[in-house]
């Protein structure tokens, strides 16, 4: 197993698709790694903060896919090598994803943040970052809670999840936010 040296240069620029004030969210991407084995982990820390002026409601956790009829908070990565996009190789974990339950939603006060660590060399987030070159990585979060609610609340008005969320429907997370970019050189 060959050891590749990764030199991580985290740029502090924040380039959102909508301004933080408009979306009410801030997203940052960090890494403390400077060396990994060719097939070793590439660990990144993702931090999502409610930087808006009011409490928001979001579906707990990050998912790499949009599940049909689910209010998921989707976390995706854009990875390029020498300017060319890398193919996403992650696999959907097996299991049944039944109807969402109201307990899977969380109130997010102003200033609250949620962080998670992901490995871009492992499922479900996997990209193949093995060849020498310059890699650029950016995270993107898209919220689907409000769209899910709007689609389902009339037809399922008696559903417990819909009843619990109805008073907070205007606070449901919506939109998209993009993180800073991290540059990695693999030698």
C-alpha positions as CSV (number, residue, x, y, z in Angstrom):
1,X,0.0,0.0,0.0
2,X,1.5,3.3,-1.1
3,X,1.4,6.3,1.1
4,X,0.2,9.5,-0.6
5,X,0.9,12.8,1.0
6,X,-2.0,15.1,1.2
7,X,-1.4,18.8,1.8
8,X,-4.6,20.4,2.8
9,X,-5.1,24.1,2.3
10,X,-8.4,25.2,3.6
11,X,-9.5,28.4,2.1
12,X,-11.7,30.6,4.3
13,X,-13.8,32.0,1.5
14,X,-17.5,31.3,1.8
15,X,-19.3,31.2,-1.5
16,X,-23.0,30.5,-0.9
17,X,-25.6,30.1,-3.6
18,X,-27.7,32.5,-1.5
19,X,-26.3,34.8,1.1
20,X,-26.2,33.6,4.6
21,X,-28.7,36.3,5.5
22,X,-31.1,35.1,2.9
23,X,-30.9,31.4,3.6
24,X,-30.4,31.7,7.4
25,X,-27.7,29.0,7.3
26,X,-23.9,28.9,7.3
27,X,-21.9,25.8,6.1
28,X,-18.2,25.1,6.7
29,X,-15.9,22.3,5.7
30,X,-12.7,21.5,7.6
31,X,-10.0,18.9,7.6
32,X,-6.9,18.4,9.9
33,X,-5.4,15.6,7.8
34,X,-2.1,16.1,6.0
35,X,-1.3,12.5,5.1
36,X,-3.4,9.4,4.3
37,X,-2.7,6.1,2.8
38,X,-3.9,5.7,-0.8
39,X,-6.9,3.8,0.3
40,X,-7.1,5.2,3.8
41,X,-9.8,7.5,5.2
42,X,-10.2,11.1,4.0
43,X,-12.0,12.6,7.0
44,X,-13.8,15.9,6.7
45,X,-15.7,17.9,9.3
46,X,-19.0,19.5,8.1
47,X,-20.5,22.2,10.3
48,X,-24.0,23.6,9.7
49,X,-25.1,26.7,11.7
50,X,-28.4,28.5,12.0
51,X,-27.1,32.0,11.3
52,X,-30.5,33.5,10.7
53,X,-32.7,35.6,12.9
54,X,-35.2,32.9,14.0
55,X,-35.5,29.3,15.1
56,X,-35.7,26.8,12.2
57,X,-37.0,23.2,12.0
58,X,-35.0,20.6,10.0
59,X,-35.0,16.9,9.5
60,X,-32.3,15.4,11.7
61,X,-29.0,14.1,10.2
62,X,-27.4,14.4,6.8
63,X,-28.2,12.1,3.9
64,X,-26.3,11.7,0.6
65,X,-29.5,11.3,-1.5
66,X,-32.9,12.8,-1.9
67,X,-35.3,10.0,-0.8
68,X,-38.6,10.2,-2.6
69,X,-41.3,11.5,-0.2
70,X,-38.8,12.2,2.6
71,X,-38.0,15.6,4.1
72,X,-34.2,14.9,4.0
73,X,-31.4,17.3,4.7
74,X,-29.2,16.3,1.8
75,X,-25.4,16.7,2.1
76,X,-23.5,16.3,-1.1
77,X,-19.9,16.9,-2.1
78,X,-18.4,18.4,-5.2
79,X,-15.0,16.9,-5.8
80,X,-12.8,17.8,-8.7
81,X,-9.3,16.7,-9.7
82,X,-7.3,19.0,-11.9
83,X,-10.6,20.9,-12.6
84,X,-12.6,17.8,-13.7
85,X,-15.5,16.5,-11.6
86,X,-15.0,13.1,-9.9
87,X,-17.8,10.5,-10.0
88,X,-19.8,10.0,-6.8
89,X,-19.3,6.3,-6.0
90,X,-21.3,6.0,-2.7
91,X,-23.9,3.3,-2.2
92,X,-27.3,3.6,-0.6
93,X,-27.3,1.5,2.6
94,X,-29.8,-1.3,2.6
95,X,-32.9,-0.9,4.7
96,X,-36.5,0.3,4.7
97,X,-37.1,4.1,4.9
98,X,-40.7,4.2,6.0
99,X,-42.7,7.4,6.5
100,X,-40.9,10.1,8.5
101,X,-41.9,10.5,12.2
102,X,-42.3,13.9,13.9
103,X,-39.5,12.9,16.3
104,X,-37.0,13.0,13.4
105,X,-37.4,16.7,13.1
106,X,-35.5,19.1,15.3
107,X,-35.9,22.7,16.3
108,X,-32.7,24.6,15.5
109,X,-32.3,27.9,17.6
110,X,-30.3,30.8,16.3
111,X,-26.6,30.2,16.8
112,X,-27.0,26.4,17.1
113,X,-24.8,24.2,14.9
114,X,-24.7,20.6,13.9
115,X,-21.4,18.9,13.0
116,X,-20.6,15.6,11.5
117,X,-17.5,13.9,10.3
118,X,-17.6,12.1,6.9
119,X,-15.1,9.9,5.1
120,X,-14.9,10.6,1.4
121,X,-13.2,7.2,0.9
122,X,-16.1,5.2,2.4
123,X,-19.8,4.6,1.7
124,X,-22.1,6.3,1.6
125,X,-20.0,9.4,0.8
126,X,-17.3,7.7,-1.3
127,X,-15.2,9.3,-4.1
128,X,-12.0,7.8,-5.4
129,X,-9.3,10.3,-4.3
130,X,-6.2,8.2,-5.1
131,X,-4.4,9.6,-8.0
132,X,-1.8,12.3,-7.7
133,X,-3.0,15.8,-8.5
134,X,-4.9,18.8,-7.0
135,X,-8.4,18.1,-5.6
136,X,-10.9,20.7,-4.7
137,X,-13.8,19.8,-2.3
138,X,-16.9,21.7,-1.5
139,X,-19.9,20.7,0.5
140,X,-23.5,21.5,-0.4
141,X,-26.6,21.1,1.8
142,X,-30.2,21.2,0.4
143,X,-33.2,21.2,2.7
144,X,-36.3,19.4,1.6
145,X,-38.5,19.6,4.8
146,X,-40.7,22.5,3.6
147,X,-41.3,21.0,0.1
148,X,-42.1,17.6,1.7
149,X,-44.6,19.2,4.1
150,X,-46.3,21.3,1.4
151,X,-46.7,18.1,-0.7
152,X,-48.2,16.0,2.1
153,X,-50.0,18.2,4.6
154,X,-53.4,18.3,2.9
155,X,-53.7,14.6,2.0
156,X,-52.4,13.5,5.3
157,X,-53.8,16.1,7.7
158,X,-54.7,13.4,10.3
159,X,-51.1,12.0,10.3
160,X,-49.3,12.6,13.7
161,X,-46.2,14.0,12.0
162,X,-48.2,16.5,10.0
163,X,-50.3,17.5,13.0
164,X,-47.1,18.1,15.1
165,X,-45.3,20.1,12.4
166,X,-48.3,22.2,11.3
167,X,-47.8,25.0,13.9
168,X,-44.1,25.2,12.8
169,X,-44.6,24.9,9.1
170,X,-43.2,28.4,8.3
171,X,-40.0,27.4,10.2
172,X,-39.3,24.3,8.2
173,X,-35.9,24.4,6.6
174,X,-35.8,25.2,2.9
175,X,-33.3,26.1,0.3
176,X,-29.6,25.4,-0.2
177,X,-26.2,26.5,1.2
178,X,-22.7,25.9,-0.1
179,X,-19.5,25.6,2.0
180,X,-16.0,27.0,1.7
181,X,-13.7,25.1,-0.6
182,X,-10.8,22.9,0.6
183,X,-7.9,22.2,-1.8
184,X,-6.0,18.9,-1.4
185,X,-2.8,18.1,-3.3
186,X,-2.1,14.4,-3.6
187,X,1.6,13.7,-4.4
